[in-house]
Amino acid sequence: MLKLKDKVAIVTGAASPRGMGYATALKFAEEGANVVVTDLASNLERLEKTAATLQSERIESMAIAVDVTDEKQIEHCVRQVADTLGGIDILFNNAGIGHIQPFEETDLSIFDRIYQINLRGTVAFMQAVIPSMKQSGGGVIINNASIGGLYATPLFSAYEASKFGVVGLTKSVALELGTSGIRVNAICPGQIDTEMGDLIPAYFAGQQGCSTEEMRAQMADEVALRTWASPEQVASVVAFLASEESSYITGVALPVAGGFPKSLA
């Protein structure tokens, strides 16, 4: 049985074939949803290939260029989806960027940029889809936070400040929207095998004078399950939260981290 049959889902930050957005878009389509993928205009060619991969006789798919720091682009996207596909049932706020740097060396402009994308962009997309969800009697919003939105680590201050914000936002809005039939949850991924995830072992390998693969192995040792996760493993959790199987779950920030950090698992 298809868990998301005939639902309309928007997935932001979906252009990277190794990304959680891409994997989730494929999983949503596999479960019967009509999927709209968004990313920056500079990634439109990759995005259109993603949409073409999703498109089938039973699945409608659209690729829309959206910069999540521009609310006019977000509003245009949401209108286009509602007009073309009849409404919006699911939003996966996945677009985001990372940054690694000592706090005292991190310029305020970096904090501003990360805030604009990771937190304000999430807020703007949520506000844009809520009227459509209310009109149809409900919906599901899933925000991609991070394990760094639950536990602090050195050198990630700007990133983690934004992700702690996403977790707090998720919990607060869930309390407001429950009576409208809209569930709001966050996932908090740990060490995931994505393009952005590659940057972390590469950075620390450079700091410690070892290879990136050696650093990846060291980082895996900090996980209870002793391994990195695939984007597809995250996508399965997002699809669960988007489905009726999780119909009594809202306001949750769910770690998808294999028991990382294992000292707190």
N, C-alpha and C positions, 0 to 999 in steps of 0.2 A: 504494500500500500504506500502511495506517495504521500509523504508527510506535509508537503507544502503545495499540493496540487492547486493550480490556478491562482496562487498568491502572487502579488506583485512586490518585488524586492529591489531596493536600491543598495548597491555596494560601492562605497567610496574607496579610492586608492586601490583600484583593481587592475592596474596595467601590468604589473610585474608577474611573469609566469612562475616565479618562485615565491610570490607573496601570499599572505593570508587572505587578502581581498580576492585575488584570482582564484585561490583554492575554494574559498567560500562561495563565490559566484558559480563555480562548477558544481559544488555540492547542492546549492539551492536549485539549480536547473535539474540536477539528477533527481531531486525530490519533487519535481513538478512545478516549480515556481517560474514565473516570467521575470527575467533578471535584467536590471539596468545597471551597467557598470560605468563608473565615472573615474576620471583622473585628470591631471593637468593637460592642457592643450598640446604641450610638447610631447606627451605620451599618447596622443590620439591614435597614431597608426597601430601601436601595440594594443590599445584599447579596442579598436575596431576588429582586430584579429580575435581578441577575446570574445567579443559579441558574436562574431561569425562562428566561433567554436561552439557557443551556447545555442545558437539558433537551430531549431528543428521544426518538424511538422507540428509538434505539440507545445513548443516553447518559443515565446517571443523574447527577443533580446534587443537592447538598445545600448549604444555607446555615446556618452555625452561628456564633452570636455567641461570640467568644473574646477575652478580654483576655490578651495573651501574658505579662503580668506576674503572672498568677494560674495557678499550675501545676494547681490543681484543675479550672479550666475547660479547660485543655489536656488533662488526663487524661480528662475527661468527653467531650470532642470526639473524642479518639482511640478511646475505647471505643465511642462511638456509630457512628463510621465503620466500625470493624472488625466490629461486630455487624450493621450494616445492609448493608455492601458486601463483607464477607468478608475484609478485610485492607487493608493500606496498602502500595503499591508505590513511591510517589513523594511526597516532601515538598519544597515550595518555600517556604523561610523568607523571606518578602518583607516582612513587617511591620517598619516602622521609622519613626523620626522624625529630623529634622535640627535644627541650631542653628548660628547665626552670631553670634559675639560675641568681642571680645578676651578672651584667656585670663584676664587679671587681673580682668576684670569678670564672669567666669562663676562664678556661685555653685555651691558643691558640690552643692546640691540638683538643679541642672540636669545635672551629671555623673551623679548617682544615677539620675535619671529616664531619661536616654538609655541608660545602662548596663542598666537594668531592661528596657527595650523591645528595644533593638538587639542586645544581647549575651546577657543572661540569658534573654530570651524565646526566642532562637534555641537556646540550650542546652536549655531545658526542653522545647521541641517535639521536638528531636532525641532526647532521652532517652525521651520518651513513645512515639515511633514505632518505635524500634529493636527492642524485643521482638517486635512484629508482623512486622517485616521479617525478623528472624532466623528466626522460626517458618515463614515462607513461603520461606525459602532465599535471600533477598537483597532489595535495593531500592536506591533512589537518593535522596540528599539533596542539594539544591542551596540554598546560602545566598546571599542577596543582600547582598553586601558593598558596595563602592563603589570607584571609582578612588581615593577618599580613604582606602581601606584599604591602598593600595600606595604612594601619594605624599602627602607632607604639604604642606598649604597654610596660610597664616595665617588666623586667625579661626574655624577649624573644629575646635578642639582637642577638645572634648567628643565631637563626632560622629566625628572621625577616630580618636580613641582607641578608641571602640566598634567601628569598622569594621576597624581593624588587629587588634582582638581576634577579630572574626569570621573573618578570614583565617587567623590562627594556630590558632584552634579547628578550622577546616575541615581544615587540613593535618594536625594532630595526630590528630583522630578518624579521618581517612581511613586512617592507618597502623594504627590499632587494628581497624578494621572490615573490612579487605580480605579476611581469611580467612572472614568471614561472608557474603561476596558483596554487601556494601553499599558502594556508591561514594559518596563525599562530595566535592563540588566547590563552589566559590564563583564567582559572577560579580561583576565589578567595573565597574559602569556609570559612564559619565562624564556628559556633559551630555545629559540625556534630557528630552523634552518632556512633563513631568508636572506635576501641581499642586504637588508639593513642589519640583520643579525650577524652577518659576516664581519661587520665593522668592529665589533667588540673584541673578538679574539685577535684580530689584526692589530688593533690599538695596543692591547696589553702585551702581545708578543713583541711588538716594537719596544715597549717599555722594559721588558724583562730579558730581551735578547734571545728569545727562543723562536721556534717556528710557529706559524699560525695553527698548524695541526696539533702541535704539542699543547698550545694554549687551549684549543678546543677541548682536548682530552682533559686538561686540568679543570676546565669549567664544568665538564660533564660530571666530574667527581663531586661537585657541589650539589648535584641533583640526586635525590633519593633513588630514582630509577636509573641513574648513571648514563643518561643519554640525552641528546638534543631531540626535540620534537620536529615533526614535519608540519608544513602548513596545513596538510590534509587532516592531521589530527586535531588541529585547532578548528578547522572548518566543520568537523563533525559536531563539536561542542556548540558552535554558533548555530548550526542547523537545528540542534536539539532545543536551544533556547528560543529559536524562531517558531518552533512547532507547538502543537497542542499538547505534546507530551510534557511540556514544562508550563502548562497553563496556570499553575498555582505558584509560580516562581516570579518574583519581581523585587527590585531593589537590592539585588545580589551582585557582589563583585567576586566572580568565580576564578580562582587561580587555575590556570592551565599550564602547569609548570613542573610536573613530575616530582613534586615534593622539593622544590627549590625555594628558599635555601634549606638544605636538609637539616640544619641545626634547629630550624623552626617548624619543620614538617610535623 
